Amino acid sequence: LRELMESVGLNVRTYSSAQALLNDYSNEWRGCLLLDVRMPGMSGLKLQEELNQRDSGLPILFLTAHGDIPMAVDAVRRGALDFIEKPAGGQLLLDKVHEAIRTGIRSREAKARKRAVDAKLALLSPREQEVLDHVKEGRSAKAIAHEMGLNRKTIDWHLVTIRQKMEVGSVSELLLLLHRAGRLQPIE
């Protein structure tokens, strides 16, 4: 497997056991993990559980000859991207690994966007946060002013400062930013 992955230019690390991987592990790692269910010492499923507790974020693919449907379902429920039965063709594995790497990149980018938005949201005063909560519910400035018992111009001023702190030019951009960061719940 190592030779197969390296043949297409992938950097590969191999470990003799799950514990050896954990001893070397860093949350800064990029890429994906290709695990077997049966490994010396700790099983691949236990390793997955441990990595989830460490908030790893690394996409996991299982490649095994010793799996069954309940095991595969459990692994996927816990976040594994795929559960591949041995023997698997080389191109299939390469395709799965490349997709896992792309998934990891997208996941890291989404987390970075969320952290950036959270940092900006932390700059809002309690009153600005209250106004923003109304905006997120789809209320107009006039309706927010009425509901909060404030002057419309006061709400407009809060909206300007919110947009400045969030670094957006309009309420639409603000809502889009919040949506992309997973900070906007659908209106029911």
C-alpha positions as CSV (number, residue, x, y, z in Angstrom):
1,L,0.0,0.0,0.0
2,R,2.8,2.4,0.9
3,E,4.4,1.8,-2.6
4,L,1.1,2.3,-4.3
5,M,0.5,5.6,-2.5
6,E,4.0,6.9,-3.1
7,S,3.8,5.9,-6.8
8,V,1.4,8.8,-7.3
9,G,3.4,11.3,-5.2
10,L,1.6,10.9,-1.9
11,N,3.6,11.3,1.3
12,V,3.0,8.2,3.5
13,R,3.6,7.3,7.1
14,T,3.1,3.8,8.2
15,Y,2.8,2.5,11.8
16,S,3.1,-1.0,13.2
17,S,0.2,-0.4,15.6
18,A,-2.5,2.0,16.6
19,Q,-0.5,2.9,19.7
20,A,2.6,3.8,17.6
21,L,0.4,6.1,15.5
22,L,-1.1,7.7,18.7
23,N,2.4,8.2,20.1
24,D,3.4,10.2,17.0
25,Y,0.0,11.8,16.3
26,S,-0.5,15.6,16.0
27,N,-3.7,17.5,15.3
28,E,-1.6,19.4,12.8
29,W,-1.5,16.4,10.5
30,R,-3.0,16.7,7.0
31,G,-4.2,14.0,4.7
32,C,-6.2,10.9,5.7
33,L,-5.9,7.7,7.6
34,L,-6.2,4.2,6.0
35,L,-6.9,1.8,8.9
36,D,-7.6,-1.9,9.2
37,V,-10.2,-3.2,11.7
38,R,-7.7,-5.7,13.1
39,M,-4.4,-4.3,14.1
40,P,-1.9,-5.2,16.8
41,G,-3.1,-4.1,20.3
42,M,-5.8,-1.6,19.7
43,S,-8.3,-2.2,16.9
44,G,-8.9,0.3,14.1
45,L,-12.4,1.0,15.5
46,K,-10.9,1.8,18.9
47,L,-8.3,4.0,17.2
48,Q,-11.1,5.9,15.4
49,E,-12.8,6.4,18.8
50,E,-9.6,7.7,20.3
51,L,-9.0,10.1,17.4
52,N,-12.5,11.4,17.6
53,Q,-12.0,12.2,21.3
54,R,-8.9,14.1,20.3
55,D,-11.0,16.0,17.7
56,S,-8.7,14.8,15.0
57,G,-10.6,15.9,11.9
58,L,-8.5,13.5,9.7
59,P,-10.7,11.6,7.3
60,I,-10.6,7.9,7.9
61,L,-11.0,5.0,5.4
62,F,-11.2,1.4,6.7
63,L,-9.7,-1.3,4.5
64,T,-10.3,-4.7,6.0
65,A,-11.0,-8.4,5.3
66,H,-12.6,-8.9,8.7
67,G,-15.6,-6.5,8.6
68,D,-19.3,-7.0,8.5
69,I,-22.2,-4.7,7.8
70,P,-22.9,-3.7,11.4
71,M,-19.2,-2.9,11.9
72,A,-19.2,-0.8,8.7
73,V,-22.3,1.0,9.7
74,D,-20.8,1.7,13.1
75,A,-17.5,3.0,11.6
76,V,-19.4,5.3,9.2
77,R,-21.7,6.6,12.0
78,R,-18.6,7.5,13.9
79,G,-17.3,9.5,11.0
80,A,-15.4,7.1,8.7
81,L,-15.7,8.1,5.1
82,D,-15.7,4.5,3.7
83,F,-15.4,0.9,4.7
84,I,-13.6,-1.0,1.9
85,E,-13.3,-4.8,1.7
86,K,-10.1,-6.5,0.9
87,P,-9.0,-7.2,-1.7
88,A,-9.5,-3.8,-3.2
89,G,-8.0,-2.6,-6.5
90,G,-5.2,-0.1,-6.5
91,Q,-7.1,2.5,-8.5
92,L,-10.1,2.2,-6.2
93,L,-7.9,2.8,-3.2
94,L,-6.1,5.8,-4.8
95,D,-9.5,7.3,-5.8
96,K,-10.8,6.9,-2.2
97,V,-7.6,8.3,-0.7
98,H,-7.7,11.3,-3.0
99,E,-11.3,12.0,-2.2
100,A,-10.6,11.7,1.5
101,I,-7.8,14.2,1.2
102,R,-10.1,16.6,-0.6
103,T,-12.7,16.1,2.1
104,G,-10.1,16.9,4.8
105,I,-9.2,20.1,3.0
106,R,-12.8,21.2,2.7
107,S,-13.4,20.3,6.4
108,R,-10.3,22.4,7.6
109,E,-11.4,25.3,5.4
110,A,-14.9,25.2,6.9
111,K,-13.5,25.1,10.5
112,A,-11.3,28.0,9.7
113,R,-14.2,30.0,8.4
114,K,-16.2,29.2,11.5
115,R,-13.4,30.2,13.8
116,A,-13.0,33.5,11.9
117,V,-16.7,34.3,12.1
118,D,-16.7,33.3,15.8
119,A,-13.9,35.7,16.5
120,K,-15.8,38.5,14.8
121,L,-19.0,37.6,16.6
122,A,-17.1,37.9,19.9
123,L,-16.5,41.6,19.1
124,L,-20.2,42.4,19.2
125,S,-21.6,44.0,22.3
126,P,-24.6,42.3,24.0
127,R,-27.0,44.8,22.4
128,E,-25.4,44.2,18.9
129,Q,-25.8,40.5,19.5
130,E,-29.4,41.0,20.4
131,V,-30.0,43.0,17.2
132,L,-28.2,40.4,15.2
133,D,-30.4,37.7,16.6
134,H,-33.4,39.5,15.3
135,V,-31.8,40.0,11.9
136,K,-31.0,36.2,11.8
137,E,-34.8,35.6,12.3
138,G,-35.5,37.7,9.2
139,R,-36.9,40.8,10.9
140,S,-36.6,44.2,9.3
141,A,-34.9,47.2,11.1
142,K,-38.3,48.7,11.7
143,A,-39.7,45.5,13.3
144,I,-36.5,45.1,15.4
145,A,-36.9,48.7,16.7
146,H,-40.6,48.1,17.5
147,E,-39.8,44.8,19.3
148,M,-36.9,46.1,21.3
149,G,-38.7,49.4,22.1
150,L,-35.9,51.4,20.4
151,N,-35.7,54.2,17.8
152,R,-35.3,53.0,14.2
153,K,-32.1,55.2,13.9
154,T,-30.6,53.4,16.9
155,I,-31.2,50.0,15.2
156,D,-29.7,51.3,12.0
157,W,-26.6,52.5,13.9
158,H,-26.3,49.0,15.5
159,L,-26.6,47.4,12.1
160,V,-23.8,49.7,10.7
161,T,-21.5,48.7,13.6
162,I,-22.4,45.0,13.3
163,R,-21.5,45.1,9.6
164,Q,-18.3,46.9,10.3
165,K,-17.2,44.5,13.0
166,M,-18.2,41.5,10.8
167,E,-16.4,43.1,7.8
168,V,-19.4,42.9,5.4
169,G,-21.1,45.6,3.3
170,S,-24.7,44.6,3.7
171,V,-27.1,42.6,5.7
172,S,-27.3,40.1,2.9
173,E,-23.5,39.6,3.0
174,L,-23.8,39.2,6.8
175,L,-26.4,36.5,6.5
176,L,-24.4,34.7,3.8
177,L,-21.3,34.8,6.0
178,L,-23.2,33.4,9.0
179,H,-24.7,30.7,6.8
180,R,-21.4,29.6,5.3
181,A,-19.9,29.4,8.8
182,G,-22.8,27.3,10.1
183,R,-24.0,30.1,12.4
184,L,-27.4,30.7,10.8
185,Q,-30.2,28.3,11.6
186,P,-33.0,27.8,9.1
187,I,-36.2,29.7,9.9
188,E,-39.0,27.4,10.8
